[in-house]
């Protein structure tokens, strides 16, 4: 998904709105639109604002649908853009075959080879935060069919479990008719997180850690090498056990409303 360009006038208008804004969340969204409109990639904006790439891609898609005014209107109302199942499948968890620089490499002017590979690796996965075991499915597209395939792998991995509880986000394919029908005879029960709360989805931390180890400051000569590196991460995850153990914890801030 290519970046878009805003005019100088649009950028100045957004910057003025940003300066007046007291809601930090809304201010970050405005900043994200400005960065995207200035030529930044989705990945770069995600890293700069410490938000999930999926959210940034949703902002970009909504801009394409109705322009910056509609996007900002939705943001101001505290709503997130909604997409069709087909669009969500396109925006699902994926990695492209390009080199990513971390802040260290930029600060020290580290040189790295890069390529313009456009092939992507799509991964559907689940993690047990107690044992750190993962189940993954490398697929052409994350959709209803690939989701059922992943769920079947989960059942096969836990043949003696009477019930398997799986916490998921609100992606459309989890709620599709095909998946709902399959779940009727499955031992798996889905539990949906509140909408737009990637901070509560622990597997997002795993994806971020995965990208840091596989993508940042790494160069792969061929797509096959890139794919192999992705698969090896999950085969050799015990190498990162200590790091993952401290990362995948349920340390959330708790608030009591009276």
N, C-alpha and C positions, 0 to 999 in steps of 0.2 A: 504494500500500500504506500504510494508515494506521498511525500509531504505536499502541502499546499502553500501558496504565497499570499500574504496580505499586502495591501497597499500601505504606503507610508502614512497616509491619512487614517486608515483603519488602526494601524499600530499605535499611533499617537492617541487616538480615541480610547483604545483599550488601556494604554498606560495611565491615562488620566483617570479612568474608572478604577484601575488598580490602586492608585494612590489614595483614593477616597474610601476604599473598601476596608471595613473593620472586621469582616468575617474572613478569617484566615483561609478557611476551606475554599470559599468562593474566590478569594484573591489568588490562591494557587491555581485555580482553574483558569482564571483570566491569564495568568502568567504562562500557563501551559499552552493556551491558544496562541499567545504572542510568539512563544518559542517555535511552535509548529509552523506558524505563519512566516517565521523568519528563516525557515529552512532546516530547523533541527529535525532529527529523526525521532520516531516514536520512542525508541530505546533510550536515546539521550535525554528526552524530556522526562521519561519515567525515572531515570537515575537521578536527574537534577532535582525533581520534586518529591522523590521517594514515594511514588505512587505506582500502583499496579499498571503494567503495560496495557492490559485489557481496557482499563478505564480511559487511558489516553487514546487508544484506538477508537473507542466509542465516541469520544469528543470529535475526533477527526472525521469519522463516518457521518456523524450528525451535521457537521459543517458541510460536508459534501451534499447532504440531503436538503438542507434549508438555509445554508449560509451562516455567517457568524452571528447575526442578530438573533436567529432562532436558537442557536446553540447557547448563547449567553442568557437568553430569556429562560431557557430550561434550567440552566445553572443557577440563576437568581432565585428560581422557585424551589431550589433544593432538590431538583429531580435529576436523574441520570438519563441520557438518551437510551431509547429502546431500539433493538434491532430484530430483524426476522431471524428464523432459525438458520437460514442459509448464510446470512451475514455473520451470525455468531460462530458458525462452523469455520468460516474463513478467518475469524479473529481468535480462534481457540489457541491453546498453548502450542507455540511453534518456535523453532529456532532457525535462523537463516545462516547460510555458510559464509559469514563475513567475520572479520577481525574486529573485536571490541577493545577499546583502550580503557583501563581504569585510571583513576586520578593520579596514581603513582607514575604511570607511564607518561601522562601528559605533563606532570610537574617536572619530571627529569628528562623530558624530550627523548623518550625511548623510541627507537625506530622499529617498526614491525612491518613485515610484508602483509599485504592484503590482497583480496581478490574481489571480484564482483559477482560471486556465485549467487544465483537466485534460487537454487534448490533448497528446500526446507525439510526439516525433520519435525514431524508432528508426533507428540507423545501424550498419551492419556495414561494417567497413573494414580496410584493410591499408596499411602504410607501408614504403617502401624506405628504410632508414636511411642508405644511401649517397647517393642522389639526392634524398631527401626527397619523392619522388613518392608520392601517395596514390591508392588506388582505393576508392571508397565506394559503398555501396548503401543508399539510403533506403527503408525497408520498414515495413510494418505490424507485422511480427513477425520477430525474428531466430530462424530455425529452420533445418531441413535444406534446405528449398527456397531460402531467401534466401542460405544459405551457398553452395550450388551456383551461384547466380546471381553471387555475388561472385567465386567461383573462375573462372567463365567470363570475367568482366571482366578478371581478372588474366592469363589466357591470351591474351586479345585484345590486351592492352596490351604483351605480350612475345611477338609471333608468331615470332620467330627463336630463342627460347630452347629448348634441348633439354630442359632440366629447370628447374623453378621450385621453389625450396625455401621453404616457408612455415612459420614458427614460430608455434605457436598454444597457447592454454591448453587445459584439459581440459573445456571445455564439452561437454555431451552431444551437441549437434548435429554437432560435428566427428567424432564416433565413431558416428554413426547408420548404419544399414544403407544408407540412400539415398545418403549421402555416400560411404561406402566403395565402393559399387557404381560410382558415377560416377568415382571416382578411379582405377579399374582401367584406364580408357582415357584418363586425363588426363596431362598433362606436369607436373602439380603433385604434389609430395611433402610431406606434412605431418610436422612435427617437433614433438612434444609437450613442453612444459615440465614440470618437476616440479609436482606438485599444490600448489595454494594458494601460489603464488609470484608474485603480481602485480608484485613488485619486479623480476623478471627479464623481464617482458613490456614491451618498450619502447613499444608502442602505448598502454599505460596512461598513459604520460607525455604522449603526444599528446592523449589524451582529456582529461586534467586541464588541459592548456594550453588546449585548445579551449574547455572550459567557462569557464575564467578569462576568456578574451577575449569569449565570446559571452553568457554568463549573468551574470557578476558585475557588479553595479551597473548593469545594463541593464534597460530597460523596453520591451516591445513591445506596441503597442496591439492588434494582431491576431495570430492564429496564423499567418497568411500572412506577416507581417513577420518573425516569429520563425523560420519555416521558411526564408525567404529569407536571413536572416542566417547560419543554419547552413550553407546551401549556398555562400554567398559566401566563407565562411572557407576552404573547400577550393579554390575558384576562384582566390582571391587569396593563397594561402599563401606566395608569394614575399615578401610583405610581412613575414612573420615568419621569413624564412629564417635570419637570424643567431641569433635566439632558439632556433629549433628545432635548429639545427646544434649548439649547445652542450648542448641538452637530450637529444637522441636519440643518446647515445654509449654505448658498451659499457664504461663505467667501473664494473665490479663489484669488490667485495672478493673476493679469492681466498684460500682457505685450503688448506693442505696437511696431510693427515692421515697420520701416520706410525705 
